[in-house]
Amino acid sequence: MLKNAPKFYEVAKRIVEITEDCILVAHNSSFDYRILKTEFKRLGFPFKRKTLCTVELSQQLIPDMASYSLGKLTRALGIPMSDRHRANGDAMATVKLFKMLLNKDLDKVIVKDAIKIEKKSNIATNLKDIIEELPSDTGVYYIHNANGEIIYIGKSNNIRKRIIQHFTGTNSKSKKIQKLVSTVTYEKTGSELAALLKESAEIKANKPIFNRALRRTVFTHALYSSTDKNGYVNLFIDKSNREDNPITTFSNRASAKHFMFKAAEDFNLCQKLTDLYDTKTSCFKYEVKECLGACINEEPIEYYNERVDTLIEKFSYANKDMLIIDKGRSIEEKSVFLIENGIFKGMGFFDLNHQINNRAILASLITPMENNRDTQHIIQSYMRRNKRLKIIDLN
């Protein structure tokens, strides 16, 4: 294999070129970096680069693994590896491992530390240069100041287009961001749901100065149920309360009402019992022969309540164990979101189905995330808007 390989001095210039302004990422990076420095020293060249070690990062972000050797670690995480101990096979496995670590680093320690090291003196002198480096993909973006601190976190289906809006905006916040920005980093998610959840979690974790409004709850109204004196299950919209347990939540009253009208039509529910028609007698739809008469006790209670239960089952994941599968960051990849007993546990990415069929591997792929009212709202809203999502029942 090495017989026909080039001598180090023949590729040294190319190594300098491709690593300039870059950070070397390796599994046990001190070993690889030491070899490079030694070889360059023999050529009389002072080779200096910032390094990141995926062994150390794995120990921080994926604690309690049996082994942190590349082969055993990737096997435990379900990361496929070909050409073991060959440069290309090890490198591609390290890339996939590093992507997983970046995804698990909700506090963005890796990115912020890297920016501090690579801080430039010409702070935001050319915003066009920043824009040129950005993709037109779905994901989360991070606007940093000169100290590497995150001053704004956002989500977009087109990161590049959204940053252009920040850099050309004339409102007060945009102008302040334009003055302070030093660099923009990003994380592709492929899935809009992944981007929404990461944005919400990372704003709470990092508390950027220009995200104050988004630190608060993202919903105001919710759908509730109650049983009336006749035994019919009633549905109604009300302001959300932190202490209650709603079926699903909405960003505003208008979207809640729109949902309720559509649901009443889709599930053939009574306007009176869904709080859409205020009357003491029959509802309007009964008068035009479109309601089966629950409003005046004509329809059997069990028939009507069965349809209400079907609606609740569809739009609430309370007490469910399931996986939500969505788009990934590449054609081969998918994103996965884990719900256990109605509680959002976290999200991750996978390439092969066996990675989610094996519960031990699935657990290692999932980046734990906080379950709160905002995450419930984000997931439920996304499920309402995206009828073709793949849902895997784990019960």
FITIRO-77625 format. One record per residue (C-alpha): residue number from 0; residue in one letter; y, z, x. Coordinates in steps of 0.02 Angstrom, whole numbers. Last residue first. Example, Ala and Ser with C-alpha at 12.3 -4.5 7.8 and 13.67 -1.06 7.14 Angstrom:
<fipas>
fipa resi 1, resn S, py -53, pz 357, px 684
fipa resi 0, resn A, py -225, pz 390, px 615
</fipas>
This chain:
<fipas>
fipa resi 394, resn N, py 4, pz 1091, px -2286
fipa resi 393, resn L, py 78, pz 984, px -2147
fipa resi 392, resn D, py 153, pz 851, px -2261
fipa resi 391, resn I, py 218, pz 704, px -2159
fipa resi 390, resn I, py 380, pz 628, px -2224
fipa resi 389, resn K, py 433, pz 453, px -2173
fipa resi 388, resn L, py 612, pz 418, px -2225
fipa resi 387, resn R, py 628, pz 274, px -2348
fipa resi 386, resn K, py 740, pz 363, px -2475
fipa resi 385, resn N, py 881, pz 389, px -2351
fipa resi 384, resn R, py 1034, pz 456, px -2442
fipa resi 383, resn R, py 947, pz 604, px -2525
fipa resi 382, resn M, py 850, pz 645, px -2366
fipa resi 381, resn Y, py 1013, pz 644, px -2266
fipa resi 380, resn S, py 1095, pz 763, px -2389
fipa resi 379, resn Q, py 946, pz 881, px -2382
fipa resi 378, resn I, py 942, pz 880, px -2191
fipa resi 377, resn I, py 1130, pz 907, px -2169
fipa resi 376, resn H, py 1137, pz 1041, px -2304
fipa resi 375, resn Q, py 991, pz 1137, px -2231
fipa resi 374, resn T, py 1068, pz 1124, px -2057
fipa resi 373, resn D, py 1233, pz 1192, px -2124
fipa resi 372, resn R, py 1151, pz 1335, px -2218
fipa resi 371, resn N, py 1065, pz 1395, px -2061
fipa resi 370, resn N, py 907, pz 1365, px -1960
fipa resi 369, resn E, py 950, pz 1373, px -1776
fipa resi 368, resn M, py 870, pz 1245, px -1662
fipa resi 367, resn P, py 711, pz 1248, px -1557
fipa resi 366, resn T, py 688, pz 1085, px -1459
fipa resi 365, resn I, py 521, pz 1018, px -1518
fipa resi 364, resn L, py 414, pz 928, px -1391
fipa resi 363, resn S, py 325, pz 1088, px -1336
fipa resi 362, resn A, py 278, pz 1133, px -1515
fipa resi 361, resn L, py 215, pz 956, px -1547
fipa resi 360, resn I, py 101, pz 968, px -1395
fipa resi 359, resn A, py 22, pz 1127, px -1464
fipa resi 358, resn R, py 15, pz 1056, px -1642
fipa resi 357, resn N, py -78, pz 898, px -1588
fipa resi 356, resn N, py -44, pz 766, px -1721
fipa resi 355, resn I, py 137, pz 753, px -1662
fipa resi 354, resn Q, py 97, pz 699, px -1484
fipa resi 353, resn H, py -56, pz 602, px -1543
fipa resi 352, resn N, py 64, pz 481, px -1630
fipa resi 351, resn L, py 133, pz 417, px -1465
fipa resi 350, resn D, py 313, pz 394, px -1412
fipa resi 349, resn F, py 393, pz 559, px -1463
fipa resi 348, resn F, py 565, pz 636, px -1486
fipa resi 347, resn G, py 620, pz 812, px -1533
fipa resi 346, resn M, py 687, pz 922, px -1672
fipa resi 345, resn G, py 700, pz 1104, px -1723
fipa resi 344, resn K, py 628, pz 1241, px -1831
fipa resi 343, resn F, py 705, pz 1205, px -2002
fipa resi 342, resn I, py 637, pz 1336, px -2122
fipa resi 341, resn G, py 552, pz 1289, px -2286
fipa resi 340, resn N, py 388, pz 1369, px -2234
fipa resi 339, resn E, py 392, pz 1265, px -2074
fipa resi 338, resn I, py 506, pz 1112, px -2059
fipa resi 337, resn L, py 496, pz 1010, px -1899
fipa resi 336, resn F, py 606, pz 858, px -1865
fipa resi 335, resn V, py 537, pz 709, px -1769
fipa resi 334, resn S, py 624, pz 563, px -1684
fipa resi 333, resn K, py 530, pz 404, px -1646
fipa resi 332, resn E, py 511, pz 299, px -1487
fipa resi 331, resn E, py 443, pz 125, px -1453
fipa resi 330, resn I, py 598, pz 33, px -1514
fipa resi 329, resn S, py 713, pz 148, px -1416
fipa resi 328, resn R, py 818, pz 303, px -1448
fipa resi 327, resn G, py 713, pz 356, px -1597
fipa resi 326, resn K, py 715, pz 315, px -1782
fipa resi 325, resn D, py 656, pz 444, px -1908
fipa resi 324, resn I, py 504, pz 552, px -1945
fipa resi 323, resn I, py 524, pz 710, px -2050
fipa resi 322, resn L, py 381, pz 832, px -2022
fipa resi 321, resn M, py 323, pz 955, px -2154
fipa resi 320, resn D, py 280, pz 1132, px -2204
fipa resi 319, resn K, py 365, pz 1170, px -2370
fipa resi 318, resn N, py 421, pz 1340, px -2438
fipa resi 317, resn A, py 590, pz 1267, px -2492
fipa resi 316, resn Y, py 604, pz 1082, px -2451
fipa resi 315, resn S, py 720, pz 1043, px -2596
fipa resi 314, resn F, py 765, pz 872, px -2664
fipa resi 313, resn K, py 596, pz 806, px -2719
fipa resi 312, resn E, py 520, pz 971, px -2777
fipa resi 311, resn I, py 676, pz 1011, px -2878
fipa resi 310, resn L, py 669, pz 842, px -2964
fipa resi 309, resn T, py 483, pz 860, px -3002
fipa resi 308, resn D, py 516, pz 1036, px -3069
fipa resi 307, resn V, py 646, pz 965, px -3188
fipa resi 306, resn R, py 520, pz 836, px -3249
fipa resi 305, resn E, py 389, pz 971, px -3279
fipa resi 304, resn N, py 519, pz 1078, px -3368
fipa resi 303, resn Y, py 541, pz 943, px -3501
fipa resi 302, resn Y, py 357, pz 924, px -3536
fipa resi 301, resn E, py 323, pz 1112, px -3533
fipa resi 300, resn I, py 466, pz 1149, px -3655
fipa resi 299, resn P, py 406, pz 1027, px -3788
fipa resi 298, resn E, py 551, pz 915, px -3841
fipa resi 297, resn E, py 636, pz 964, px -4005
fipa resi 296, resn N, py 726, pz 1122, px -3946
fipa resi 295, resn I, py 900, pz 1055, px -3988
fipa resi 294, resn C, py 955, pz 1011, px -3811
fipa resi 293, resn A, py 775, pz 972, px -3764
fipa resi 292, resn G, py 787, pz 825, px -3884
fipa resi 291, resn L, py 702, pz 677, px -3802
fipa resi 290, resn C, py 869, pz 607, px -3742
fipa resi 289, resn E, py 906, pz 419, px -3743
fipa resi 288, resn K, py 910, pz 394, px -3934
fipa resi 287, resn V, py 1100, pz 363, px -3942
fipa resi 286, resn E, py 1132, pz 533, px -4024
fipa resi 285, resn Y, py 1015, pz 616, px -3900
fipa resi 284, resn K, py 1117, pz 542, px -3757
fipa resi 283, resn F, py 1275, pz 623, px -3825
fipa resi 282, resn C, py 1200, pz 798, px -3819
fipa resi 281, resn S, py 1139, pz 895, px -3972
fipa resi 280, resn T, py 1225, pz 1053, px -4035
fipa resi 279, resn K, py 1333, pz 1183, px -3947
fipa resi 278, resn T, py 1412, pz 1052, px -3836
fipa resi 277, resn D, py 1477, pz 1031, px -3659
fipa resi 276, resn Y, py 1398, pz 876, px -3583
fipa resi 275, resn L, py 1356, pz 866, px -3397
fipa resi 274, resn D, py 1292, pz 1044, px -3376
fipa resi 273, resn T, py 1115, pz 985, px -3338
fipa resi 272, resn L, py 1044, pz 1062, px -3496
fipa resi 271, resn K, py 1175, pz 975, px -3604
fipa resi 270, resn Q, py 1150, pz 806, px -3522
fipa resi 269, resn C, py 961, pz 816, px -3552
fipa resi 268, resn L, py 852, pz 750, px -3412
fipa resi 267, resn N, py 771, pz 579, px -3401
fipa resi 266, resn F, py 720, pz 599, px -3219
fipa resi 265, resn D, py 819, pz 450, px -3151
fipa resi 264, resn E, py 962, pz 469, px -3276
fipa resi 263, resn A, py 986, pz 656, px -3253
fipa resi 262, resn A, py 969, pz 630, px -3064
fipa resi 261, resn K, py 1107, pz 498, px -3063
fipa resi 260, resn F, py 1227, pz 606, px -3164
fipa resi 259, resn M, py 1185, pz 758, px -3055
fipa resi 258, resn F, py 1211, pz 664, px -2892
fipa resi 257, resn H, py 1382, pz 602, px -2946
fipa resi 256, resn K, py 1428, pz 778, px -2999
fipa resi 255, resn A, py 1381, pz 847, px -2829
fipa resi 254, resn S, py 1475, pz 708, px -2739
fipa resi 253, resn A, py 1632, pz 751, px -2839
fipa resi 252, resn R, py 1612, pz 938, px -2812
fipa resi 251, resn N, py 1618, pz 925, px -2623
fipa resi 250, resn S, py 1508, pz 920, px -2467
fipa resi 249, resn F, py 1350, pz 951, px -2567
fipa resi 248, resn T, py 1203, pz 1073, px -2566
fipa resi 247, resn T, py 1022, pz 1077, px -2624
fipa resi 246, resn I, py 909, pz 1189, px -2728
fipa resi 245, resn P, py 1023, pz 1338, px -2699
fipa resi 244, resn N, py 973, pz 1510, px -2632
fipa resi 243, resn D, py 1121, pz 1628, px -2648
fipa resi 242, resn E, py 1206, pz 1746, px -2525
fipa resi 241, resn R, py 1318, pz 1619, px -2439
fipa resi 240, resn N, py 1386, pz 1559, px -2606
fipa resi 239, resn S, py 1412, pz 1377, px -2646
fipa resi 238, resn K, py 1531, pz 1331, px -2786
fipa resi 237, resn D, py 1437, pz 1279, px -2941
fipa resi 236, resn I, py 1332, pz 1135, px -3008
fipa resi 235, resn F, py 1207, pz 1164, px -3147
fipa resi 234, resn L, py 1024, pz 1139, px -3191
fipa resi 233, resn N, py 938, pz 1218, px -3341
fipa resi 232, resn V, py 752, pz 1257, px -3352
fipa resi 231, resn Y, py 703, pz 1270, px -3535
fipa resi 230, resn G, py 623, pz 1435, px -3593
fipa resi 229, resn N, py 719, pz 1457, px -3757
fipa resi 228, resn K, py 827, pz 1597, px -3686
fipa resi 227, resn D, py 883, pz 1485, px -3543
fipa resi 226, resn T, py 800, pz 1469, px -3372
fipa resi 225, resn S, py 911, pz 1449, px -3221
fipa resi 224, resn S, py 935, pz 1318, px -3086
fipa resi 223, resn Y, py 1063, pz 1289, px -2950
fipa resi 222, resn L, py 1142, pz 1138, px -2864
fipa resi 221, resn A, py 1273, pz 1175, px -2731
fipa resi 220, resn H, py 1456, pz 1154, px -2689
fipa resi 219, resn T, py 1564, pz 1180, px -2533
fipa resi 218, resn F, py 1473, pz 1104, px -2386
fipa resi 217, resn V, py 1508, pz 1083, px -2200
fipa resi 216, resn T, py 1527, pz 1267, px -2157
fipa resi 215, resn R, py 1653, pz 1312, px -2024
fipa resi 214, resn R, py 1644, pz 1262, px -1842
fipa resi 213, resn L, py 1699, pz 1089, px -1897
fipa resi 212, resn A, py 1880, pz 1142, px -1920
fipa resi 211, resn R, py 1894, pz 1215, px -1744
fipa resi 210, resn N, py 1826, pz 1060, px -1657
fipa resi 209, resn F, py 1975, pz 1027, px -1543
fipa resi 208, resn I, py 1953, pz 1182, px -1434
fipa resi 207, resn P, py 1767, pz 1154, px -1410
fipa resi 206, resn K, py 1657, pz 1299, px -1473
fipa resi 205, resn N, py 1509, pz 1265, px -1356
fipa resi 204, resn A, py 1364, pz 1336, px -1459
fipa resi 203, resn K, py 1436, pz 1308, px -1634
fipa resi 202, resn I, py 1494, pz 1132, px -1589
fipa resi 201, resn E, py 1323, pz 1105, px -1510
fipa resi 200, resn A, py 1226, pz 1149, px -1666
fipa resi 199, resn S, py 1329, pz 1041, px -1785
fipa resi 198, resn E, py 1334, pz 891, px -1668
fipa resi 197, resn K, py 1148, pz 907, px -1632
fipa resi 196, resn L, py 1106, pz 910, px -1817
fipa resi 195, resn L, py 1216, pz 760, px -1860
fipa resi 194, resn A, py 1153, pz 659, px -1711
fipa resi 193, resn A, py 971, pz 694, px -1752
fipa resi 192, resn L, py 1002, pz 641, px -1933
fipa resi 191, resn E, py 1088, pz 482, px -1872
fipa resi 190, resn S, py 929, pz 436, px -1779
fipa resi 189, resn G, py 944, pz 332, px -1621
fipa resi 188, resn T, py 989, pz 492, px -1528
fipa resi 187, resn K, py 1093, pz 432, px -1381
fipa resi 186, resn E, py 1177, pz 571, px -1284
fipa resi 185, resn Y, py 1354, pz 550, px -1223
fipa resi 184, resn T, py 1473, pz 593, px -1085
fipa resi 183, resn V, py 1660, pz 561, px -1086
fipa resi 182, resn T, py 1774, pz 592, px -937
fipa resi 181, resn S, py 1941, pz 666, px -888
fipa resi 180, resn V, py 2019, pz 690, px -1059
fipa resi 179, resn L, py 2168, pz 808, px -1068
fipa resi 178, resn K, py 2313, pz 693, px -1112
fipa resi 177, resn Q, py 2213, pz 580, px -1227
fipa resi 176, resn I, py 2140, pz 732, px -1316
fipa resi 175, resn K, py 2315, pz 797, px -1353
fipa resi 174, resn K, py 2367, pz 627, px -1421
fipa resi 173, resn S, py 2213, pz 618, px -1532
fipa resi 172, resn K, py 2246, pz 792, px -1602
fipa resi 171, resn S, py 2428, pz 755, px -1647
fipa resi 170, resn N, py 2395, pz 590, px -1735
fipa resi 169, resn T, py 2425, pz 424, px -1646
fipa resi 168, resn G, py 2246, pz 368, px -1618
fipa resi 167, resn T, py 2212, pz 239, px -1482
fipa resi 166, resn F, py 2101, pz 347, px -1370
fipa resi 165, resn H, py 2012, pz 436, px -1514
fipa resi 164, resn Q, py 1983, pz 271, px -1606
fipa resi 163, resn I, py 1916, pz 193, px -1445
fipa resi 162, resn I, py 1797, pz 342, px -1432
fipa resi 161, resn R, py 1729, pz 300, px -1606
fipa resi 160, resn K, py 1700, pz 117, px -1564
fipa resi 159, resn R, py 1604, pz 163, px -1405
fipa resi 158, resn I, py 1495, pz 292, px -1493
fipa resi 157, resn N, py 1441, pz 177, px -1635
fipa resi 156, resn N, py 1339, pz 272, px -1765
fipa resi 155, resn S, py 1448, pz 420, px -1721
fipa resi 154, resn K, py 1442, pz 605, px -1685
fipa resi 153, resn G, py 1579, pz 711, px -1607
fipa resi 152, resn I, py 1607, pz 850, px -1483
fipa resi 151, resn Y, py 1780, pz 892, px -1415
fipa resi 150, resn I, py 1852, pz 995, px -1272
fipa resi 149, resn I, py 1693, pz 1008, px -1168
fipa resi 148, resn E, py 1735, pz 1090, px -1003
fipa resi 147, resn G, py 1701, pz 985, px -847
fipa resi 146, resn N, py 1851, pz 1058, px -758
fipa resi 145, resn A, py 1949, pz 895, px -775
fipa resi 144, resn N, py 1930, pz 894, px -965
fipa resi 143, resn H, py 1774, pz 836, px -1056
fipa resi 142, resn I, py 1745, pz 734, px -1215
fipa resi 141, resn Y, py 1564, pz 746, px -1272
fipa resi 140, resn Y, py 1476, pz 612, px -1375
fipa resi 139, resn V, py 1330, pz 625, px -1496
fipa resi 138, resn G, py 1223, pz 476, px -1542
fipa resi 137, resn T, py 1207, pz 307, px -1625
fipa resi 136, resn D, py 1236, pz 159, px -1510
fipa resi 135, resn S, py 1381, pz 49, px -1453
fipa resi 134, resn P, py 1363, pz 114, px -1276
fipa resi 133, resn L, py 1501, pz 188, px -1166
fipa resi 132, resn E, py 1541, pz 140, px -986
fipa resi 131, resn E, py 1680, pz 19, px -1032
fipa resi 130, resn I, py 1767, pz 154, px -1134
fipa resi 129, resn I, py 1793, pz 266, px -982
fipa resi 128, resn D, py 1866, pz 123, px -880
fipa resi 127, resn K, py 1982, pz 79, px -1025
fipa resi 126, resn L, py 2050, pz 257, px -1022
fipa resi 125, resn N, py 2129, pz 220, px -854
fipa resi 124, resn T, py 2227, pz 361, px -777
fipa resi 123, resn A, py 2114, pz 485, px -866
fipa resi 122, resn I, py 2120, pz 611, px -724
fipa resi 121, resn N, py 2144, pz 523, px -557
fipa resi 120, resn S, py 2081, pz 667, px -451
fipa resi 119, resn K, py 1898, pz 649, px -497
fipa resi 118, resn K, py 1774, pz 786, px -539
fipa resi 117, resn E, py 1596, pz 741, px -486
fipa resi 116, resn I, py 1543, pz 919, px -451
fipa resi 115, resn K, py 1622, pz 989, px -609
fipa resi 114, resn I, py 1549, pz 843, px -707
fipa resi 113, resn A, py 1372, pz 885, px -652
fipa resi 112, resn D, py 1391, pz 1068, px -703
fipa resi 111, resn K, py 1451, pz 1017, px -877
fipa resi 110, resn V, py 1308, pz 894, px -901
fipa resi 109, resn I, py 1169, pz 1014, px -852
fipa resi 108, resn V, py 1244, pz 1164, px -943
fipa resi 107, resn K, py 1255, pz 1065, px -1106
fipa resi 106, resn D, py 1231, pz 1222, px -1212
fipa resi 105, resn L, py 1101, pz 1129, px -1316
fipa resi 104, resn D, py 996, pz 1089, px -1161
fipa resi 103, resn K, py 836, pz 1042, px -1253
fipa resi 102, resn N, py 886, pz 858, px -1268
fipa resi 101, resn L, py 934, pz 850, px -1084
fipa resi 100, resn L, py 764, pz 926, px -1043
fipa resi 99, resn M, py 673, pz 793, px -1146
fipa resi 98, resn K, py 770, pz 655, px -1059
fipa resi 97, resn F, py 724, pz 734, px -891
fipa resi 96, resn L, py 539, pz 734, px -936
fipa resi 95, resn K, py 547, pz 550, px -986
fipa resi 94, resn V, py 634, pz 506, px -822
fipa resi 93, resn T, py 510, pz 613, px -723
fipa resi 92, resn A, py 365, pz 517, px -801
fipa resi 91, resn M, py 448, pz 353, px -753
fipa resi 90, resn A, py 472, pz 413, px -574
fipa resi 89, resn D, py 294, pz 478, px -555
fipa resi 88, resn G, py 221, pz 312, px -611
fipa resi 87, resn N, py 341, pz 207, px -507
fipa resi 86, resn A, py 316, pz 303, px -345
fipa resi 85, resn R, py 127, pz 317, px -357
fipa resi 84, resn H, py 55, pz 493, px -368
fipa resi 83, resn R, py -15, pz 453, px -542
fipa resi 82, resn D, py -8, pz 266, px -581
fipa resi 81, resn S, py 17, pz 295, px -768
fipa resi 80, resn M, py 89, pz 447, px -854
fipa resi 79, resn P, py 108, pz 479, px -1041
fipa resi 78, resn I, py 213, pz 631, px -1089
fipa resi 77, resn G, py 112, pz 743, px -1205
fipa resi 76, resn L, py 206, pz 900, px -1153
fipa resi 75, resn A, py 51, pz 982, px -1078
fipa resi 74, resn R, py 8, pz 821, px -985
fipa resi 73, resn T, py 187, pz 807, px -921
fipa resi 72, resn L, py 178, pz 985, px -854
fipa resi 71, resn K, py 5, pz 965, px -776
fipa resi 70, resn G, py 51, pz 806, px -682
fipa resi 69, resn L, py 227, pz 856, px -631
fipa resi 68, resn S, py 180, pz 1029, px -568
fipa resi 67, resn Y, py 263, pz 1160, px -677
fipa resi 66, resn S, py 106, pz 1253, px -726
fipa resi 65, resn A, py 51, pz 1368, px -868
fipa resi 64, resn M, py 216, pz 1344, px -961
fipa resi 63, resn D, py 304, pz 1507, px -1004
fipa resi 62, resn P, py 482, pz 1439, px -1004
fipa resi 61, resn I, py 535, pz 1264, px -1060
fipa resi 60, resn L, py 725, pz 1263, px -1032
fipa resi 59, resn Q, py 742, pz 1370, px -875
fipa resi 58, resn Q, py 575, pz 1331, px -791
fipa resi 57, resn S, py 595, pz 1149, px -839
fipa resi 56, resn L, py 768, pz 1143, px -759
fipa resi 55, resn E, py 700, pz 1216, px -597
fipa resi 54, resn V, py 557, pz 1090, px -590
fipa resi 53, resn T, py 671, pz 949, px -649
fipa resi 52, resn C, py 780, pz 973, px -494
fipa resi 51, resn L, py 954, pz 900, px -499
fipa resi 50, resn T, py 1039, pz 833, px -343
fipa resi 49, resn K, py 1217, pz 796, px -285
fipa resi 48, resn R, py 1221, pz 671, px -142
fipa resi 47, resn K, py 1262, pz 674, px 42
fipa resi 46, resn F, py 1196, pz 552, px 174
fipa resi 45, resn P, py 1284, pz 575, px 342
fipa resi 44, resn F, py 1233, pz 413, px 433
fipa resi 43, resn G, py 1175, pz 414, px 615
fipa resi 42, resn L, py 1020, pz 310, px 580
fipa resi 41, resn R, py 908, pz 458, px 620
fipa resi 40, resn K, py 1018, pz 561, px 505
fipa resi 39, resn F, py 982, pz 436, px 366
fipa resi 38, resn E, py 796, pz 469, px 382
fipa resi 37, resn T, py 819, pz 658, px 383
fipa resi 36, resn K, py 938, pz 655, px 235
fipa resi 35, resn L, py 816, pz 550, px 133
fipa resi 34, resn I, py 669, pz 665, px 174
fipa resi 33, resn R, py 771, pz 821, px 129
fipa resi 32, resn Y, py 824, pz 743, px -36
fipa resi 31, resn D, py 643, pz 710, px -87
fipa resi 30, resn F, py 589, pz 889, px -47
fipa resi 29, resn S, py 744, pz 971, px -122
fipa resi 28, resn S, py 717, pz 869, px -281
fipa resi 27, resn N, py 559, pz 962, px -332
fipa resi 26, resn H, py 536, pz 841, px -478
fipa resi 25, resn A, py 681, pz 723, px -449
fipa resi 24, resn V, py 856, pz 682, px -511
fipa resi 23, resn L, py 980, pz 615, px -384
fipa resi 22, resn I, py 1157, pz 620, px -453
fipa resi 21, resn C, py 1261, pz 462, px -441
fipa resi 20, resn D, py 1432, pz 414, px -371
fipa resi 19, resn E, py 1341, pz 306, px -241
fipa resi 18, resn T, py 1152, pz 311, px -266
fipa resi 17, resn I, py 1126, pz 123, px -290
fipa resi 16, resn E, py 1236, pz 74, px -143
fipa resi 15, resn V, py 1172, pz 204, px -18
fipa resi 14, resn I, py 992, pz 159, px -59
fipa resi 13, resn R, py 1032, pz -26, px -37
fipa resi 12, resn K, py 1106, pz 6, px 136
fipa resi 11, resn A, py 951, pz 105, px 187
fipa resi 10, resn V, py 828, pz -30, px 132
fipa resi 9, resn E, py 798, pz -116, px 300
fipa resi 8, resn Y, py 829, pz 45, px 397
fipa resi 7, resn F, py 683, pz 124, px 305
fipa resi 6, resn K, py 559, pz -10, px 359
fipa resi 5, resn P, py 496, pz -126, px 222
fipa resi 4, resn A, py 322, pz -103, px 144
fipa resi 3, resn N, py 185, pz -224, px 198
fipa resi 2, resn K, py 61, pz -95, px 261
fipa resi 1, resn L, py 120, pz 42, px 143
fipa resi 0, resn M, py 0, pz 0, px 0
</fipas>
